[in-house]
């Protein structure tokens, strides 16, 4: 599946009831092309432009990790607490903030769901890419409407398919990646408390945790929340976001 975002527009509320509309006249030769408009019901939405890195000379408010309009990608192995921390952080920010979980979006597919635990293949990869595009579109749409967002995904440093490149394409270079990486004993204990297809074997957890160690030396902010509760970890995330806003990491 092509991992490329293509914008589309629908007006669901008016699709069946609205009378046919005339197509806008083509711009005169040499004129700027008409901007595409998206509507939901009767509300026109701003275009979802990619998230940009802070401009030089940004104001203190734009660099405040607790209030700035941001898109954050929380990375970590199974059992790191990504979803719990991301949800708490989104709920306790001083500005409107949404939480988007890649796993939740992948599981929107019910019949025919390609579970990666049964083997990574063309179907599971296609559904992963589709879910990531969907998350990226949602993040850009939230930000275009002045709502920050935090996404969570198990992104591997040594696996391009499940890597940062796709997230950058679909959200933009201003996306702030932060790694949540507690110790192996901690993720094993947390994974044991899971159920259903979210619970992995100890061998799988150890393997994933070992691969995530590749983020050390990457330059990305890394939070070891082995001995931190959710509120403390969220505060550390605020600090990591503020540092990334003041001095964006190249990735």
C-alpha positions in Angstrom: 0.0 0.0 0.0 1.3 3.4 -0.9 2.2 5.3 2.3 1.3 8.7 0.9 -1.3 11.1 2.2 -3.9 12.3 -0.3 -6.4 14.8 0.9 -10.1 14.3 0.2 -13.3 16.2 1.0 -16.8 15.1 1.8 -19.9 17.0 3.1 -21.8 14.1 4.5 -24.7 16.1 5.9 -25.5 17.7 2.6 -24.4 14.9 0.3 -28.0 13.6 -0.3 -30.1 16.6 0.4 -28.2 19.6 -1.0 -29.1 20.7 -4.6 -26.4 20.4 -7.2 -23.8 23.1 -6.9 -22.1 24.9 -9.8 -18.5 24.2 -10.1 -16.3 27.2 -9.5 -15.0 28.9 -12.5 -11.4 28.1 -13.5 -8.9 30.7 -12.5 -7.8 33.1 -15.1 -4.5 32.5 -16.8 -1.7 33.4 -14.4 -4.0 33.6 -11.4 -3.3 31.7 -8.2 -5.1 28.4 -8.0 -8.2 28.2 -5.8 -7.7 26.8 -2.3 -9.5 23.6 -1.5 -12.1 23.8 1.2 -13.3 21.1 3.4 -16.6 21.1 5.2 -18.2 19.0 7.9 -21.9 19.7 8.0 -22.1 23.5 7.7 -18.7 24.2 9.3 -15.8 25.0 7.1 -12.5 23.5 8.3 -9.1 25.1 7.8 -6.8 23.1 5.6 -4.7 20.6 7.5 -1.2 21.8 6.7 1.8 19.8 8.1 2.9 20.7 11.5 5.9 23.0 11.3 8.9 23.4 13.6 8.8 26.6 15.8 10.0 29.6 13.9 13.1 31.5 15.1 12.1 34.1 17.6 9.0 32.1 18.8 7.3 33.7 21.8 7.6 32.2 25.3 3.9 31.0 25.0 4.8 29.1 21.9 7.7 27.4 23.7 5.7 26.5 26.9 5.4 22.7 27.0 2.2 22.9 29.0 0.3 25.4 26.8 1.9 25.4 23.3 -0.1 24.0 20.3 1.9 20.8 19.7 1.7 17.3 18.2 3.7 14.8 20.3 4.5 11.2 19.4 5.1 9.0 22.5 7.2 6.0 21.6 7.9 3.0 23.7 7.7 -0.8 24.1 4.7 -2.8 25.2 4.2 -2.2 28.9 6.0 1.2 28.9 2.7 3.0 29.8 2.5 5.0 26.6 -1.3 5.0 26.3 -1.9 5.6 30.0 0.6 8.5 30.1 -0.6 10.0 26.8 -4.2 9.9 28.0 -3.4 11.5 31.3 -1.2 14.2 29.7 -4.0 15.0 27.2 -6.6 15.2 30.0 -4.5 17.5 32.3 -3.1 20.1 29.9 -4.1 23.7 30.2 -5.2 23.8 26.5 -7.4 21.6 24.5 -5.5 18.4 23.7 -6.6 15.1 22.0 -5.1 11.6 22.4 -4.8 9.3 19.4 -3.6 5.8 20.0 -2.3 3.9 16.9 -3.3 0.6 18.4 -6.9 1.8 18.9 -7.1 3.0 15.3 -5.7 -0.2 13.9 -8.4 -2.1 15.8 -11.1 -0.2 14.1 -10.8 -3.0 11.5 -13.0 -5.8 13.0 -13.7 -8.4 10.3 -10.4 -9.1 8.6 -8.2 -7.5 11.3 -4.6 -8.5 10.6 -3.1 -9.0 14.0 0.7 -8.5 13.9 1.1 -11.0 16.7 0.1 -13.7 14.3 2.9 -12.7 12.0 4.0 -9.5 10.2 2.8 -9.8 6.6 1.5 -7.7 3.7 -1.9 -7.4 5.3 -0.7 -6.4 8.7 1.7 -3.9 7.2 -1.0 -2.4 4.9 -3.4 -2.0 7.9 -0.6 -0.4 10.0 0.2 2.1 7.2 -3.5 2.8 6.8 -3.9 3.4 10.5 -0.8 5.6 10.7 -2.2 7.8 7.8 -5.5 8.0 9.5 -3.8 9.1 12.8 -1.7 11.7 10.9 -4.8 13.1 9.2 -6.6 13.3 12.5 -3.6 15.1 14.2 -3.4 17.7 11.4 -7.1 18.3 11.5 -7.1 18.7 15.3 -4.2 21.2 15.1 -5.9 23.1 12.3 -8.7 23.6 14.7 -6.4 24.7 17.6 -6.4 21.4 19.5 -3.1 19.8 20.3 -2.6 16.1 20.2 -0.5 13.3 21.5 -0.1 10.1 19.6 1.3 6.8 20.8 3.0 4.0 18.9 5.7 1.4 19.3 8.1 2.9 16.8 11.3 0.9 16.2 14.7 2.7 15.6 15.9 -0.2 13.3 12.7 -0.9 11.3 11.9 1.7 8.7 8.3 0.3 8.1 7.5 1.0 11.7 9.7 4.1 11.9 9.6 7.8 12.3 9.7 8.6 8.5 6.0 7.7 8.0 5.0 9.8 11.0 7.0 12.8 9.7 5.3 12.5 6.3 1.8 12.4 7.7 2.0 14.9 10.5 4.9 17.1 9.6 8.5 18.0 10.7 7.1 19.8 13.8 6.0 16.5 15.3 7.8 16.0 18.7 8.9 12.4 19.3 9.5 11.4 22.9 10.6 7.9 24.0 9.2 6.3 27.1 11.6 3.5 28.2 11.4 2.0 31.6 13.4 -1.0 32.7 12.7 -4.5 31.4 11.4 -5.8 34.7 8.9 -3.0 34.8 7.5 -3.6 31.3 7.3 -7.4 32.0 5.3 -6.7 35.1 2.9 -4.3 33.3 2.5 -6.5 30.3 1.5 -9.4 32.7 -1.5 -7.3 33.8 -2.8 -6.9 30.2 -5.4 -9.1 28.6 -6.5 -10.0 25.0 -4.3 -9.3 22.0 -2.6 -6.5 23.9 -0.7 -9.0 26.1 2.5 -10.4 24.7 4.7 -13.2 25.7 7.7 -12.4 28.0 10.0 -13.3 25.1 8.3 -10.9 22.8 8.4 -8.1 25.4 12.1 -8.7 26.1 12.9 -8.7 22.3 10.9 -5.4 21.7 12.5 -3.8 24.8 16.0 -4.7 23.6 15.3 -3.1 20.1 13.9 0.0 21.7 17.3 0.5 23.4 18.5 1.6 20.0 16.9 5.0 20.7 19.7 5.8 23.1 22.1 8.0 21.3 19.5 9.0 18.7 19.1 12.5 20.2 15.4 12.0 21.0 14.2 12.8 24.5 14.1 9.6 26.6 12.1 9.3 29.8 12.8 6.4 32.2 9.5 6.1 34.1 10.5 2.9 36.0 10.0 4.6 39.4 7.6 7.4 38.4 3.9 7.4 38.7 1.7 8.7 35.8 1.5 12.3 37.0 5.3 12.5 37.5 5.9 11.0 34.1 3.4 13.5 32.5 5.4 16.4 34.2 8.6 15.0 32.7 6.9 14.9 29.3 6.0 18.6 29.7 9.7 19.3 30.2 10.8 17.2 27.3 8.3 18.9 25.0 9.5 22.4 26.2 13.1 21.4 25.4 12.2 20.1 22.0 10.3 23.3 21.2 13.2 25.5 22.3 15.7 23.4 20.4 14.1 21.0 17.9 15.7 17.6 17.5 16.8 16.7 14.0 15.3 13.3 13.1 
